[in-house]
Amino acid sequence: MSEVAHPADRDGELCPPKAIGRWELSGGTWRIAVLVEDHVIIELLRCDGGEVAEALTLRDADDLRWAAQQLALGTSVRSHPDS
């Protein structure tokens, strides 16, 4: 069985997990708190002060590849585009 690649945008950057994308669209920011072999913890930060609103633990292989790419690109903390 072949593995389906994680969707990428035009620049080749892997698309974020849906929950992260929705968070960004609502104005929130995020940061990778932990990335280990079998999971990643993403902290969802409030847009009005940066406090942690929720922490997501993701275990999907595609999400782990996305998180590793974010760290490699230096985007392990994502601010809202308007800030």
C-alpha positions in Angstrom: 0.0 0.0 0.0 1.5 3.4 -1.0 1.5 6.2 1.4 -0.5 9.4 0.5 1.6 12.5 0.8 0.5 15.2 3.1 -0.9 18.1 1.1 1.5 20.9 0.3 1.0 24.5 -0.7 2.6 26.0 -3.8 5.9 26.6 -2.0 6.2 22.9 -1.0 5.5 23.7 2.6 3.2 21.0 4.1 -0.2 22.2 5.0 -1.0 22.4 8.7 -3.4 20.1 10.5 -7.0 21.3 10.1 -7.2 22.4 13.8 -4.2 24.6 13.4 -5.5 26.1 10.2 -8.8 26.9 11.8 -7.0 28.4 14.8 -5.0 30.7 12.5 -8.0 31.7 10.5 -9.7 32.8 13.8 -6.7 35.0 14.6 -4.9 32.7 17.0 -1.2 31.8 17.0 0.5 28.6 17.9 3.9 27.1 18.9 5.4 23.7 18.9 6.0 22.8 22.6 7.2 19.2 22.1 8.2 17.1 19.1 9.3 13.6 19.8 9.2 10.4 17.7 5.6 9.5 18.3 3.8 12.8 19.0 3.9 16.5 18.8 2.3 18.9 21.3 1.1 22.2 19.7 0.1 25.0 22.0 -2.7 27.2 20.7 -2.2 30.7 21.9 -4.8 33.4 22.4 -4.6 36.3 20.0 -5.1 38.9 22.7 -2.1 38.1 24.8 -0.5 34.9 23.8 -1.6 32.8 26.7 -2.1 29.1 26.0 -5.7 28.4 25.3 -5.3 24.7 24.5 -2.7 22.2 23.9 -3.1 19.6 21.1 -1.3 16.3 21.1 -1.0 15.0 17.5 0.2 11.5 16.6 -0.6 11.2 12.9 2.6 10.7 10.8 1.6 13.5 8.4 1.2 15.9 11.4 4.6 14.9 12.7 6.2 15.5 9.3 4.5 18.9 9.2 5.8 19.8 12.7 9.3 18.7 11.8 9.2 20.9 8.7 8.0 23.9 10.7 11.0 23.4 13.1 13.4 23.1 10.1 11.9 26.2 8.5 12.2 28.2 11.8 8.4 28.6 11.9 7.7 26.6 15.1 6.0 29.7 16.5 3.5 31.2 14.1 2.1 34.7 14.6 -1.0 35.9 12.9 -0.2 37.4 9.5 -1.6 40.8 10.4 0.6 41.2 13.5 
